[in-house]
Amino acid sequence: ANDIFFARHVLPVEMGALAMDEKKMEHNHYRTIADALAVALPGDTIELGDGHYWVKEPGLKINVPLRIVGDEKDPSHVTIELSGTVVLDGANSWMEGISFRRPRIASGEVKSQEILRIINGGRFDMFNCVLDNEGCGGNVARLSGVSSGRWGQVQVCGGEKESFGLWVEGGSSVDLKKCRITHNHGGGIQGCHQASISMRNCYVNTNEGVGLLLKDKSQCNMEDTKLAGNRKGNRKMDDTSSCVENSNDNGGKH
């Protein structure tokens, strides 16, 4: 814990980070998240102080194991204004206390981009984060290529009309605890092509499409999870998929 070389500090725009001279910055301090990622080594921690961070197109690519830490008590204190997508490619990483949203710039063009994409067997665990894709097309988060994640207290919102908040495919799996998949213009969660989804104490509600859609030999296990108020139905699945619901209220299966 005493070795500062493993912690890389990124300064928010409120501290004038973008205007700073790199050569005059303190050791292991950076103007942008991209600058810190460019030199990060496996096992490093990237620390974000309270404030805003701007990420330009095409976004961020993470392909080494990292920890990205904001404000673990309140993710609204650390906001990333994201253009493009955060892509986790094959690595195992952890993130907590960060909100992602789209820059509030008036534009006639709506791009189709995910906030987060996990590919090639990557594992991205998150705690107390917000993924808000309002203002962009596409899904909010997508796992494919036998990828995985364990998410606690993560809110996923702002998915496009023809998309989902969370899309899990290609043998990928996600374990959700105390998460909220809500206020997506399309569906809440889709699992397809042998996806595996586990939800405990979650809310999938107030989505314009289907709350939970399972296809192509996908499965879902739910415990004390509420699907409600989804405009096109709370739960749908094909004959090859399954959903088991356990509740501590009655100990039964539905």
N, C-alpha and C positions, 0 to 999 in steps of 0.2 A: 504493500500500500504506500510505501515511502518512495517508490520509484516513479517519478513524474513522467518518465519517458513513455509509459504506457497509456497516459491520458492526454488526449489532444483536445484543446479547448477552442471552440468556434465562437466568435463574438457576434452578437446580434446587430442588426442594422441600426438599432437605437444608440449603439455605442460608436456609430460612424465607421463600422468595420469595412464597408466597401470602399471608403475613401482613404483608408490607412495605407501607409507604405509598408509592404511586406518585410522589407529589410530592417525596419525599426520595431517590429512586433516582438513581444516576449517569446522565449523558447516554447515550442509546442502550442502556440496560439495561431489561429488562422482566420482569414477574412470570410471564407465561405466553407460550407460543408464539403463541396467538391474538392477544394484544396486539401482538406484534412483527409478525405478518402483517398486522394491520389498518393499519399505517402503512408497510409495506415498499414500496419503489419498485423498478421493474425494474432488475435487476442487483445488488440488495442481497444480502448474505450474512447469514444468521441462524446464529449460533454458539451451540451448546449445550454447556455444561460437563458434566463427569462428574456423574452423578446421575440422579434420576427426574423425569419431567415428566408431569403429569396433563392429559389433553385430554378435555373433556366433549362430550356429544352437541351437535350432529350430527357433530362431528369438525372437520376443517380443510379449507378450500377455497383452492387456489392458482391464481390466474389471471394472474400476472405472472411473468416469468423470475426465478428466485431460485436461490441456493445455500443448502442447509441442511447444516451441518457439525457432526458430533459428534466421536467419537474414531476417527480413521481407522485406528488400529492394532487396536482392540478394541471392536466395537459393543456388547458387553455392558456397557461402562462408561456408556453413555448410553441409557437406557431410557424410551420413551414409553408410558405406560399409557393406551391409546387406547379411548375410547368413541366410537362412530360410525366414520366413514370419512375417510381423506385423499383428497380429490378434486382431481386436476390437470385443469383445464379449459382446454384450448387453448394453454397456455403451454409453454415449454421450460425445464425446471428440473433441478437436480442435487442429489443427496443422498449423503452418505457417513458411515459410522461410527455408525449409529443402529439400535437394536433397537426394534421395535414389538411389543407384546403386549396382551392384554386384562386389565383390572383383575381381580384375584383376589377378587371379591366374591360371596359365596354368594347365589344367586338361582335360583328355580325356572324363570325365563323365559330361553330361549335365543333371542337375536335373530339374524336373518339379515343380516349386514353384512360387507362386504369390508374388509380393512385398507387397501387401495389401489385406487383406480379412476382410470383415465386415459381422458379422453374428448375429443371434438371436435378431433382432430388434435394433441393435446398430446404432448410428448415428455418423459419422465422418466428420466434416466440415474441409475444408482445404483452405488455401490461399497462393498463390505464392510458390508452391512446384513442384518438379520434381520426377516422378516415372519412373525409367529406368530399365527394366528387361533384358537388353541385356546380353547374356551369360547364361541365364537360360531358361528352357522351361516353358510352361504354360502361362496363362493370366497375365497381369501386375497387374490389380486390379479386385476384384470380390465382389459384394454385393449380399447376399442371406438371406433368412429367414426374409423377411419384414424389411430389413435394409434400411438406407438412408444416404444421404450426400449432402451438399451444397459446391461446389468446385468453387473457383475463381482463375483464372490464374494458373491452374494446367496443367502441361505437362505430358502426358502418352505415353511412347514409349518403344520399345524393346520387344514387345510381340512375342511369338514363331509362327512358320509357321502355325500350326494347331489351333491356339488360337486367342485371341482378346486382344486389349489394355485394354478395359473395358468391363466386363461381368456383366450384371444386370439381376437377376432372382428372382423367388419366391416372387412376390409381392413387391420387393424392388424398391426404387425410387432414382434418382440422379438428382440434379439441377446443371447444368454446366454453368458458365459465363466466357467468355474470356479464355476458355480452348483450348488446342491443343492436339488432339489425332492423332499422326503422327509417321511415320517411324516404324510401327509395321510390322513384317514379315508375320503375318496373317492379320485378319480383324481389323477394328478400334473399333467399338462398337457393342455388341450384347445385345439385350433385349429379354428375353424369360420368359414364365410362368408368365404372367401378370406383366411385368416390366413397369415402368413409367420413361421416360427420358425427361428432359427439357434442351434445349441448347439455349443460347443467346450469340451472338457475338463469336461463337466458330469456330474452323477450324478442320475438320476431313479430313486429306489429306495425300497423299503419303504413303498409307498402301498397302501391297501386296495383301491383301484379299479384302472383301467388306468393304466399309466405314461404313455403318450402316445396320445392319440386325435385323429385328423385327419378332418375332414368338410368337405363343401361347397367343393371346389376349394381346399383349404388345402395348404400345403407346408412341409416341414421339411428342413433340412440339418444333419447331425450330423457332428462330427469328434472322434474320441477321446472319445466320450461313452458312458457306461454306463447302460443301462436294465436293472434287475435287481430281483428280489424283490417285484414288484408283483402283488398277489393275483389280479387279474382279467386278467392278461396284461401284457406289457411294452409292446406296440405294436399298435394297431389303426387301420385307416383304411378309408374307403369308396373306390369305384372312381374318384372324381373327384379324389382327393388323392394326394400323392406324398411319399416320404421317401427322401432320398439319404444314405447313410452312408459317410464316408471315414475311413480309419484310417491313421495313419502307420506302423503295424506292417506293413501289406501293400500300402498304396497303392491298394487296390481299392474297388469299390463293391458294395453289397449290396442 
